[in-house]
Amino acid sequence: MKMVQAIIRQERFENVKQSLEQRGFIALTASEVKGRGEQKGITLEYRGKPIQVDLLPKLKIELVVKNEDVDSVISIIRQSARTGKIGDGKMFIIPVERVARVRTDEEWK
């Protein structure tokens, strides 16, 4: 199993969530995060003066999927989160050794 972590624009979340759900990937965790990429933040104007915003608000989505579903999930997230502009996000794929459900004591390896 693998954990797919995707850092995306907040405004693209509903589109990503619906696209994943339509393909059968229901369970996920979403967290509000802040970060920056290669652009090192953005410059905004506040009261007529430029200010540098270093950390931008993003959303982190995490879901654990079977190894054979990873490429499909990556493709779904890419297609539904992409705007074509800098800051669309990144995905990280992490091995998961074991999953244990609290309520029923079920386990998967």
N, C-alpha and C positions, 0 to 999 in steps of 0.2 A: 504494500500500500504506500501511497505518497500523499503528502500534504501539499496542496497548491495554495500559496499565498500570493494574492494579487493586490497591488497598491494601485488604485485607480482614482479618477476624478469623482468627486462626490455626486455630481449631477448625472453621471452615467450609471449609478448603482442600480436603479430600478430596471433599466434596460438589461444590464448584466444578469440581475436576479431572475427576471422573466425568461431570458434566453436559456439560462441554466435549468430552470424549472421545466421548461418545455421539452428539454432533452433528458429529463429524469434525474437531475442533480438537485435535490430539494434541500438537504441539510447543509448549512453553512453558518459561519460566524462572521459578523461584520463589526469593525471597530473604527472609530474616528481617530485618525493619526495626523501628525504634521511631519513634513519632510521636505527635502529638496533634492533635485537631481543635478545634472550637468549644468543647467542654466543658473544655478546658485541663487534661486529666488527671482523676484521681479521688482521693478521699480514702479511705485504708484505715486500719485500726486495727492497731497493732503494740505488743504488751506494754501494752495498755490506753491507749495514746496515739495520737491521730490523726496520720497522716503523709500528705503530699501526694505522689502519684506523678504526675510531670509527663509523662513519655514512656511510652506503653503499647506492648507488643510487638504487632506486626502482621506480615502476610505480604504481600509485593509480588509479583504475578504479572505477567509481561510476555509478550505474544505478538504476532507480526506477522501480519496478515491482509490479504486483498484488501479494497479499498474497499467492495465490495458486501457483505462479510461483517461489517462493523463493527457495524451495528445488531443483528444476530443475536447476536454475541458479547456485546455490552453487555446484551442481554436475558437471555441465559443466566447471566451472572455475577450480575446483579441478583436473579434468581429463586433462584439456588442459594446466594448469600451472605447474603441478607437475613434478619435476625432481628427487625427492627422496632424495635430499640433504638438509642440513640445509640452511635456507634462502629462501625457496620456497614461503613463505608469510603467510598472515592471511586474514580472511574476517570478516567484522563487519556488522551486520544486524540492521538497525535503523528504527523505525516507522516513517512514513511520514503522516502527518495529512491532507495535502492539496497540490495540484499542480495547478499552474495557468500559462497558456500560455500567453505570452506577445502579440503576433501578433493577436490572435483571441478572446481573453477574455474568452476562455474555461477554465473550472475548474473541477477538480476531487477531490473527498474526499474519 
